[in-house]
């Protein structure tokens, strides 16, 4: 008999509370941007962008983007996904439901349609279940299907909590500093074969590791 109450709490009460907490934390964090001009040039090209970053570093990114109405984000159709979808909608993003873990091809088809309509999106570089900071092919495949660039980015903090989860999620402490770093975009031509795709995958993964190392060292005192 408690199920309807639980559904009400998780669907209608929890999302706005979580959204408010994320905003409160975000507004205490000072953000520093490195190589922002990379993103600016891509935006000037007029094509949608496929943003990609590690799962464990995505906590504040939903607050970070300014033009949120131009995004469509993929969210799992599960009950947990319902909570996340409502938070994302409250943050001002568009949502499409699908699972990159259970049905990757279907998820890519959904995102291809939305990107073709002019929406940018985000694909987590190491997927929803890992392995930790090991690049999955989703962002590259979507780039190949749409002709749009995959833009690697990362974040690190001067002071944060680190969860003991598979992704080692980083949560910034109040009044800490964040550094957001952009890397060189990767484009996959439509006729790219498996060998070429493998090379592009190595290139994108190397860029992600490189900018992540730079970000993690940014606040280290010499």
Phi, psi and omega per residue, in radians:
X1 nan -0.210 -3.137
X2 -1.530 -0.114 -3.051
X3 -1.075 -0.803 3.105
X4 -1.035 -0.672 3.120
X5 -1.152 -0.733 3.119
X6 -1.083 -0.736 3.130
X7 -1.105 -0.715 3.120
X8 -1.085 -0.793 -3.115
X9 -1.109 -0.799 -3.068
X10 -1.286 -0.547 -3.075
X11 -1.580 -0.577 -2.981
X12 -2.031 -0.444 -3.133
X13 -1.736 -0.810 -3.077
X14 -1.099 -0.805 -3.110
X15 -0.982 -0.831 3.126
X16 -1.166 -0.565 3.088
X17 -1.138 -0.814 3.121
X18 -1.084 -0.737 3.135
X19 -1.068 -0.763 3.131
X20 -1.112 -0.717 3.138
X21 -1.128 -0.742 3.125
X22 -1.099 -0.769 3.109
X23 -1.080 -0.775 -3.132
X24 -1.037 -0.749 3.126
X25 -1.174 -0.768 -3.106
X26 -1.031 -0.720 -3.076
X27 -1.218 -0.233 3.075
X28 -1.605 -0.167 -3.051
X29 -1.696 2.232 3.075
X30 -1.511 2.159 -3.071
X31 -1.768 2.249 3.055
X32 -1.960 2.332 -3.111
X33 -1.935 2.410 3.113
X34 -2.128 2.235 -3.137
X35 1.066 0.663 3.088
X36 -1.060 -0.462 -3.109
X37 -1.083 -0.403 3.091
X38 -1.083 -0.826 3.110
X39 -1.144 -0.696 -3.097
X40 -1.051 -0.742 3.132
X41 -1.123 -0.684 3.112
X42 -1.151 -0.697 3.114
X43 -1.119 -0.644 3.122
X44 -1.166 -0.461 3.087
X45 -1.178 -0.385 3.061
X46 1.538 -0.048 3.135
X47 -1.582 2.661 3.008
X48 -1.058 2.748 -3.127
X49 -2.059 2.425 3.052
X50 -1.777 1.710 3.141
X51 -1.345 2.474 3.114
X52 -2.514 2.336 3.126
X53 -2.716 2.906 -3.076
X54 -1.197 2.548 -3.108
X55 -0.999 -0.728 -3.074
X56 -1.255 -0.044 -3.100
X57 -2.139 0.467 -3.048
X58 -1.835 0.132 -2.971
X59 -1.055 -0.785 -3.071
X60 -1.789 -0.092 -3.107
X61 -1.017 -0.638 3.111
X62 -1.025 -0.497 3.082
X63 -1.435 -0.360 -2.962
X64 -1.286 -0.691 -3.087
X65 -1.231 2.500 -3.095
X66 -1.635 -0.894 -3.071
X67 -1.537 1.236 -2.974
X68 -1.250 -0.434 -3.114
X69 -1.179 -0.255 3.130
X70 -1.583 0.137 -3.137
X71 -1.891 2.536 2.898
X72 -2.187 2.113 -3.082
X73 -1.916 2.390 -3.138
X74 -1.442 2.231 3.135
X75 -2.293 2.422 -3.139
X76 -1.004 2.525 3.096
X77 -1.375 0.084 -3.123
X78 -1.241 3.012 3.116
X79 -1.117 -0.720 3.060
X80 -1.088 -0.649 3.096
X81 -1.114 -0.538 3.113
X82 -1.089 -0.724 3.103
X83 -1.106 -0.837 -3.136
X84 -1.077 -0.725 -3.138
X85 -1.052 -0.710 -3.134
X86 -1.205 -0.646 3.067
X87 -1.105 -0.796 -3.126
X88 -1.084 -0.717 3.092
X89 -1.109 -0.707 3.109
X90 -1.136 -0.493 3.097
X91 -1.371 -0.169 3.054
X92 1.814 0.162 -3.134
X93 -1.662 2.782 2.936
X94 -1.494 2.650 -3.085
X95 -2.208 2.403 2.922
X96 -2.145 2.462 -3.063
X97 -1.739 2.323 3.136
X98 3.051 2.816 -3.097
X99 -2.065 2.030 3.079
X100 -1.285 -0.294 3.140
X101 -1.518 -0.815 -3.067
X102 -1.419 -0.608 -3.093
X103 -2.569 1.406 -3.034
X104 -1.091 -0.704 -3.106
X105 -1.115 -0.755 3.126
X106 -1.105 -0.734 3.125
X107 -1.081 -0.723 3.127
X108 -1.142 -0.666 3.110
X109 -1.095 -0.752 3.129
X110 -1.065 -0.831 -3.119
X111 -1.186 -0.620 3.105
X112 -1.024 -0.768 3.131
X113 -1.065 -0.780 -3.093
X114 -1.213 -0.712 3.106
X115 -1.143 -0.682 3.108
X116 -1.112 -0.429 3.090
X117 -1.424 -0.103 3.084
X118 1.889 0.086 -3.131
X119 -1.573 2.405 2.959
X120 -1.385 2.886 -3.137
X121 -2.624 3.084 3.099
X122 -2.234 2.297 2.987
X123 -2.157 2.122 -3.121
X124 -1.133 2.225 -2.988
X125 -1.059 -0.735 -3.128
X126 -1.763 0.327 3.041
X127 1.294 -3.058 -3.085
X128 -1.485 -0.207 -3.091
X129 -2.377 0.145 3.062
X130 1.553 -2.863 0.097
X131 -1.096 2.765 -3.067
X132 -1.014 2.142 3.089
X133 0.902 0.694 3.000
X134 -2.048 2.025 -3.001
X135 -1.089 2.244 2.999
X136 -1.661 2.757 -2.967
X137 -1.405 -0.034 -2.995
X138 -0.939 -0.869 -3.093
X139 -1.136 -0.620 3.118
X140 -1.206 -0.739 3.135
X141 -1.133 -0.689 3.124
X142 -1.181 -0.630 3.063
X143 -1.090 -0.726 3.128
X144 -1.142 -0.693 -3.100
X145 -1.265 -0.500 -3.012
X146 -1.957 -0.325 -3.052
X147 1.357 0.148 -3.128
X148 -1.643 2.657 -3.088
X149 -1.326 2.516 2.972
X150 -1.649 2.103 -3.064
X151 -1.871 1.911 3.104
X152 -1.339 2.448 3.064
X153 -2.612 2.863 -3.128
X154 -2.671 2.995 3.106
X155 -2.532 2.618 2.982
X156 -2.528 2.905 -3.001
X157 -2.261 2.663 3.087
X158 -1.257 -0.445 -3.122
X159 -2.726 2.144 -3.076
X160 -2.679 2.851 2.936
X161 -1.596 2.611 3.097
X162 -2.207 2.036 -3.095
X163 -1.293 2.734 3.113
X164 -1.622 0.743 3.113
X165 -1.689 3.006 -3.104
X166 -1.030 -0.570 -3.075
X167 -1.579 -0.066 -3.110
X168 0.930 0.842 -3.068
X169 -0.870 2.299 3.106
X170 -1.755 2.175 3.084
X171 -2.089 2.021 -3.084
X172 -1.143 2.516 3.045
X173 -1.418 2.632 -3.138
X174 -0.935 2.424 3.084
X175 1.172 0.386 3.012
X176 -1.518 3.132 3.072
X177 -1.962 2.581 3.085
X178 -2.132 2.456 3.007
X179 -2.030 2.161 3.100
X180 -1.838 2.187 -3.056
X181 -2.127 2.316 3.091
X182 -1.774 2.561 3.080
X183 -2.011 3.061 3.141
X184 -1.137 2.294 3.140
X185 -1.218 2.714 3.106
X186 -2.104 2.310 3.079
X187 -2.059 2.372 -3.129
X188 -1.942 1.985 3.104
X189 -1.120 2.650 -3.092
X190 -1.044 -0.563 -3.094
X191 -1.606 0.243 -3.125
X192 -1.143 2.203 3.139
X193 -1.520 -3.132 -3.060
X194 -1.089 -0.615 3.115
X195 -1.163 -0.790 3.115
X196 -1.112 -0.673 3.130
X197 -1.134 -0.658 3.122
X198 -1.122 -0.699 3.124
X199 -1.177 -0.716 3.111
X200 -1.136 -0.623 3.111
X201 -1.114 -0.752 3.086
X202 -1.078 -0.732 -3.121
X203 -1.092 -0.822 -3.109
X204 -1.174 -0.728 3.133
X205 -1.118 -0.715 3.118
X206 -1.097 -0.698 3.112
X207 -1.118 -0.772 3.123
X208 -1.057 -0.756 3.124
X209 -1.157 -0.667 -3.114
X210 -1.148 -0.833 -3.119
X211 -1.247 -0.520 3.091
X212 -1.173 -0.734 3.093
X213 -1.093 -0.742 3.108
X214 -1.054 -0.796 -3.118
X215 -1.112 -0.746 -3.119
X216 -1.151 -0.484 3.137
X217 -1.564 -0.116 -2.993
X218 -1.069 -0.700 -3.080
X219 -1.717 0.078 3.133
X220 -1.325 2.219 3.139
X221 -1.317 2.325 3.133
X222 -1.410 nan nan
